[in-house]
Amino acid sequence: MSDETYAVETPAPAMPGVRVAILGTGKMGGILLQAFLKNNLVAADHVFATVHHPDRAQALSAQFGVEVTTDNLAAAQQADIILLGVKPIQVPGVIEQIKPALNAGKLVVSFAASVKTRSIEDAAGCDLGVIRAMPNTPAMLAAGVTAVCAGRFVTPEQMAAAQRIFNTVGRTVVVDEKHMDAVTGLSGSGPAFLYIVIEALAEAGVNVGLPRDVATLLAAQTTLGSARMVLETGYHPALLKDAVTTPAGCTVDGILELEEGGLRVTLIKAVKRATQRAKELANG
């Protein structure tokens, strides 16, 4: 047997040379950080993250092998793309902190709910590319959906880069900014609404005699499979519903109960109310 060894060549990142800063590496920022590294989107030594507490910075740096500090300005100065993962109320202060690092060649991607691109552009004081994004929590399993919209100075190349970033955690759609509050109400808040639906289906299963773990599995997997049917067949949900609903069968009786209970209207009202709240926060 030969003693000769061969070095394993590390594949080049999907976005070679691009430097990314994540300012505010909380829940969503952490999800994106892990996705970048798992999918080899950018090199680990080209990722710069920040958190509020030094102890947390040290722990994240050790966990992921990237530079994590509490210095937003230093991270922003090193990056081509700056992701804002801080709370909406903190965005103005962070933009003021990093203003010396901002210029027309950089891209800021904000996933702070209800913060408009124009407000970040104005605070930056330059022709800064700003993209607003609304991801949702299933991004944790790379099953999320993110809506993105472009500010006034975003180039096609910058928009493509933002889409590549969020494609690591699910699907991405491009919308006009006027639709972002509706996105917040539908896909941003939507997982919570669907968890209630799954919980209710599982409770119903228990009520008719199923063990709770079995009922929960059946409810959750049925929801997952139904969603995949809509996405992968391209059929309208009403058509898929009709395919399950046989004449004089069990399903049509259940549907009549849903309609009588107002499930359809209640879900519509929930999305509308969440959208209205997003608008209130945006104008806050």
Salt bridges, closest charged atoms under 4 A:
ASP45 OD1 - HIS46 ND1 2.87
ASP80 OD1 - ARG19 NH2 3.01
GLU121 OE1 - ARG152 NE 2.73
ASP122 OD1 - ARG118 NE 3.33
ASP122 OD1 - ARG152 NH2 3.70
GLU177 OE2 - ARG132 NH1 3.06
ASP181 OD1 - ARG132 NH2 3.44
GLU203 OE2 - ARG212 NH1 3.00
GLU232 OE2 - ARG228 NE 2.88
ASP242 OD1 - LYS241 NZ 3.92
GLU259 OE2 - ARG264 NH2 2.77
GLU280 OE2 - ARG273 NH1 3.97
GLU280 OE1 - ARG277 NH1 3.18
